[in-house]
């Protein structure tokens, strides 16, 4: 992994750790334009009582209004494979590149993104896998809620 990609992923991991420290789901995201950090975000569903503030959605919100030309130069970095909702936002804004920390604990809509021409890079990052594995084991009901599933009995 190049230093640039590692630095970008670290911004998302740091955001995820902030969410985890607040009692939320430890997923983080970062948006880069031309290699420069524009915004970070993290899953805030628990903290805000929100239905939509997954990490990628929160990151896009924190970035504020951007033009189509800016999104066309963007890279979205996320610690976990994007769900259908977050994938839809990336498709809507035509974000051309997504870097994913890991997709072992959750496989999102990567094939849909690829089918829409989005360049996907999965890093298989051990820190991201460990962070999510520990959370899922400790909070299975909250995790199920976050991904729109019924909790296992």
Number of C-alpha atoms within 10 A of each C-alpha: 8 7 8 10 13 14 12 23 25 20 21 32 27 20 25 30 18 19 23 19 11 13 12 20 28 27 29 33 33 31 27 20 15 11 13 11 16 16 20 27 29 31 28 26 19 17 13 11 9 11 12 16 22 25 30 32 21 22 26 24 14 16 17 10 10 10 9 13 11 15 20 15 15 23 24 27 30 33 35 31 25 25 18 15 16 21 20 15 14 23 16 10 17 20 24 20 22 23 22 24 28 24 19 16 15 15 13 19 16 22 12 14 23 13 9 12 14 18 15 19 14 16 17 15 18 11 13 27 19 13 19 22 15 11 17 17 10 11 12 15 15 18 18 14 13 19 14 11 11 13 11 7 5
